[in-house]
Amino acid sequence: MSLQTDFIPSLIVFLLSFPSYYSFPGISEASGYDASAGRANPWYPSTIQGRNFGSSKMGRSLAAVKTFNVNDYGAKGDGSDATEAFNNAWMAACSLSQGSVLVVRKNKNYLLKPITFEGPCKSSITVRMNDDLSCKDATTSLTFYNCKNLVVKNLKIQNAQKMHVSFEKCVGFEVSGLTITAPEDSPNTDGIHVIRTQNIQISSSVIGTGDDCISIVSGSQKVQATGTTCGPGHGISFGSLGDGNSEAHVSDVTLNGATLTGTTNGVRITTWQGGSKFQNIEMHNVKNTIIIDQKYCDQDKPCKSQSRAVQVQNVLYRNIKGTSSSSEAIQIDCSEKFPCKGIVLQGIDLRVGGKATIAECNNAKITRKGNVSPSCT
């Protein structure tokens, strides 16, 4: 399947509020990777939005749903405009009182203009894609906006111009089996970006880009990421927050069971309010393995000293081991007026070339438990 366009500013934006994609045996929700094809092809609808798209019942049998193929509504898949066909197929699926599946067939070329898929729908809908996703001439490959209780799994996305997948103002999300790739030198190509989202679980995903593998920013709460493989890229970041003296709140974030290889950073906090933990993380040749930067400045000119800062507190780093590509493995640089509090280092073992690394810590109250190497002096 190849859905292409040259004039759409964003690739896919889901503005959904229906509870869930269904989980069918042998079917991957909103899925795309075809191992036999070995490639990713672009898909370019613009927006899907709505309210209250029905109830969530995982594992419903195929007999209980009806399939809506965009080709049956006039899409030719030959590169001609298929916008109306996609819209008509969506409207038909949305109006059905039982579960439905919107299908986009593989090995086709669909051209789409900006389009809004809008609810409310009478029941839950599965969007099923039978190929991969890549991004062309679009700032974000795939965006989910204002979604509730959604399942997204087994997507392969590559070569977005900017961010690959963004979750904004969502509640109750399960994300698993994502494979995201972009060149190491591609700027601003975050793998998964989370903003103003609550109760999201990210699991078993492989991400290698030119920017953050996962970035979590203001307004996000109760975010869990497990089984993440990251690299190349900038590691896993929380922030930047508090830009322009704005308030920023991120809390209850857990990163559990990650492997980072060849990234410029490991786990990085750039001005962030916490209550979260990073644990069971393996580092391989990572430049800056643990960073808290409360003085983050992402501009060409030096940033002025500020009287305000986002409070960083109650952060646990536990069982983080591996190798650093620099001698300074831990950098914790906090504000003098708002020092970091409740920082716990437990079971840390980071080395460079078989030798011990060093830690630089400023304006932080740190508790060490068990063996911690390097340790702040």
Protein Blocks (a to p, Z undefined) as FASTA:
>chain_A
ZZddfkbfbfbdcddfbfbdcddehiaehifbdfknopacddddfbdcdehebjcdehia
fklpccddfklnopaonopafklmmmmmmmmmmmpcbdcdddddehiacddddddddddd
fbdcddddfbdcddehiabfbdcehiahiadehiacehifbdfbdcehiehiadehiacd
ddfklghiafbdcehiahiadehiacddfbdfbdcdehiahiadehiaededebjaedde
hihhiacddehiacehiadehiabfcdcehiaehidcehiacehifblbacdfkbccdfb
dcdddfbdcddehiacehiadddfbfblbccdddfklccehiacehiacdeehiacdddd
ehiacddehjaddddZZ
